[in-house]
Amino acid sequence: MSFLMNADNLKLVASVAEFSANKTTTCVAEIVTFTDASSNTPISWSWSFSPTTITFENGTDANSENPQVSFNAIGVYAVTLVVTNADESDSISKSQHVVDASSVPFVEGFESGVPPVGWAVVNPDNSEGWETTTTTGSDGNSTKVVRMDNYQYNSPGQLDDLVMPSIDLSGITNPVLYFDVAYAPYNASNFERLHIEYSTDCGETFSSTTYSKEHLDLATTGYQTNGWGPSAASDWRAESMDLSGYSSTQTIFKFIQTAGYGNGLFIDNIRVEQDVTLSNGNQEELPNVVVYPNPSNGKTQIKIADFSSNLRMATFDVQGRIVHEANESNIGANEALTLDLSHLSKGNYFLKLVSDNKTIVKKLVID
């Protein structure tokens, strides 16, 4: 850090490094302008990036005052500026988030933690934020999910974001966002809100989607005052949102929670699919479905209470590819239907069941 002699008061004045960027979240190959905002008239600049997979654009370089840079890979970059005044230096580092467009189908089950690669968690107050926890999942088995622990979070009105990677929806017929949610409000005064926003300019600006739920509309069970968490498959609800109005080559969705000092909000099994093979209009949730055993060796039973119609089934791998399909007809209520997936490799899968205008997705584990 350098010091200048101030002729007016003969005090030492320290040079201070500072900079801004025209966007802090960007896409691969998009140009970002970094602008020096350092005080006390630096005479040289040195910019560095970690990782180093960047390209200086439009004739700028690492020693430009205001360089323009494109990023060549997804991830979080550390951007460091060193400024020199006379023969001393000062430095500052900031983060730059870079996302890329993922293809459809897209699946995330949070088994690798939060945030997964390409995702971002925005936690403005550095208090409670979106985190990984292990709990009973929507299939009734122990699994990793993402959670906001509002029972411990006395910050009503605070917003926390879970930002998905950019999704390429261009040319996709009937894209749909699916996810599982579990939530119990604390009481009529302490409850949370969940809404989803989207961006088509690589995260620079966001607008509201049609999804916004709070209090009892969001709840999957009644009021709970004991730091509630899901303990059965019935504590979860499958949600879906038509994405046909948000199609772009770079569409980013983010889940935004408004805290209310209520209870934990849990999300799992976020998927973006082209809803063609099994689609049949606006679908309600198919109730009272039991899949057992789960985990299994690949052979499992499906039982649906009060059911006697045609059933369509599709099994997806974690990349969203359909690996098995089947149709059944005239199934009796509570009749056990055998699903043989023993030919598949060990791992996690998603089973989608559709009957008339009702559907549900269950996570399957083959071990």
Secondary structure, 3 states (H helix, E strand, C coil): CCEEECCCCCCEEECECCEEECCCEEECCCEEEEEECCECCCCEEEEEEECCCEEEECCCCCCCCCCEEEECCCEEEEEEEEEEECCEEEEEEEEEEEECEECCCEEECCCCCCCCCCCEEECCCCCCCCEEEEEECCCCCEEEEEEECHHHCCCCCCEEEEECCEECCCCCCCEEEEEEEEECCCCCCCCCEEEEEEECCCCCCCEEEEEEEEHHHHCCCCCCCCCCCCCCHHHCEEEEEECHHHCCCCEEEEEEEECCCCCCEEEEEEEEEECCCCCCCCCEECCCEEEECCCECCEEEEEECCCCCCEEEEEECCCCCEEEEEEECCCCCCCEEEEECCCCCCEEEEEEEEECCEEEEEEEEEC
